[in-house]
């Protein structure tokens, strides 16, 4: 096998490998209202963990209070787990009691 044949073979192998990869699963981070948490605390949490601007964070905080829960963002599993843990740690430091869970896009995760 000449060097040109070897290069063609390697390109085919790489092309076949790329076809075999899967798209990662995506997750929402869902915040469930506890009725003990204020709009200001939700807004501060959203600004801290999700880097939202003031207006956007208050708009989302109102939706959490109005609807009882909301799904935030669309993340890969690792990023979603990190955001969920950051939100839970933030709440624990401030003694806030609310539920933060992951919801797999297309179904329930944990």
VOGU-3710 file (C-alpha; in Angstrom, 3 decimals, decimal comma):
1> xxxxxxxxxx> 0,000/0,000/0,000  1,484/3,319/-1,092  1,430/6,448/1,027  -1,481/7,878/-0,997  -3,560/4,748/-0,367  -2,705/4,948/3,333  -3,887/8,578/3,519  -7,155/7,695/1,735  -7,674/4,799/4,162  -7,068/7,080/7,171
11> xxxxxxxxxx> -9,585/9,653/5,857  -12,231/6,952/5,473  -11,546/5,700/9,000  -11,873/9,228/10,408  -15,068/9,855/8,417  -16,566/6,579/9,704  -15,629/7,511/13,272  -17,349/10,894/13,014  -20,571/9,235/11,883  -20,571/7,052/14,988
21> xxxxxxxxxx> -20,579/9,945/17,482  -23,800/10,773/19,312  -25,321/14,134/20,072  -25,149/14,797/23,829  -28,304/14,884/25,911  -29,446/18,319/27,024  -31,009/19,311/30,337  -32,910/22,236/31,797  -32,257/23,371/35,343  -35,693/23,718/36,899
31> xxxxxxxxxx> -36,400/25,883/39,947  -39,528/25,042/41,930  -40,992/27,789/44,152  -41,103/27,094/47,888  -43,372/30,077/48,747  -40,776/31,048/51,396  -38,374/32,599/48,902  -38,818/36,230/47,824  -38,479/37,731/44,372  -35,271/39,448/45,466
41> xxxxxxxxxx> -33,685/36,157/46,560  -34,644/34,406/43,317  -33,310/37,354/41,303  -30,026/37,309/43,233  -29,716/33,551/42,706  -30,341/33,905/38,955  -27,795/36,709/38,691  -25,180/34,770/40,650  -25,570/31,281/39,180  -26,891/31,978/35,667
51> xxxxxxxxxx> -25,185/35,367/35,086  -28,489/37,077/34,231  -28,878/40,834/34,103  -31,078/42,560/36,677  -34,186/42,991/34,476  -34,054/39,440/33,125  -33,527/37,920/36,582  -36,556/39,749/38,029  -38,675/38,737/35,046  -37,745/35,073/35,603
61> xxxxxxxxxx> -38,265/35,422/39,392  -41,823/36,669/38,765  -42,450/33,658/36,502  -41,183/31,302/39,228  -43,597/32,855/41,741  -46,505/32,992/39,257  -46,164/29,520/37,704  -44,608/27,716/40,672  -41,584/26,557/38,667  -39,590/27,386/35,584
71> xxxxxxxxxx> -37,004/25,687/33,408  -33,846/27,709/32,898  -31,331/27,265/30,115  -30,486/24,325/27,898  -27,247/22,705/29,030  -25,256/19,536/28,561  -25,502/17,187/31,536  -22,226/18,254/33,194  -22,999/21,963/32,922  -26,586/21,451/34,114
81> xxxxxxxxxx> -25,413/19,449/37,140  -22,884/22,155/37,980  -25,531/24,902/37,736  -27,944/22,859/39,865  -25,288/22,301/42,536  -24,317/25,983/42,481  -27,977/26,968/42,970  -28,393/24,499/45,825  -25,185/25,701/47,508  -26,272/29,329/47,120
91> xxxxxxxxxx> -29,634/28,523/48,710  -28,007/26,590/51,547  -25,680/29,489/52,410  -28,640/31,870/52,669  -30,902/29,316/54,361  -33,352/29,455/51,452  -35,602/26,456/51,002  -36,535/25,677/47,396  -36,197/22,768/44,992  -33,728/22,822/42,107
101> xxxxxxxxxx> -33,798/19,818/39,772  -32,623/18,726/36,339  -35,130/18,018/33,612  -33,874/16,174/30,559  -35,024/17,808/27,363  -37,787/15,447/26,303  -38,278/13,879/29,755  -37,590/13,850/33,497  -33,987/13,318/34,663  -33,660/13,589/38,478
//
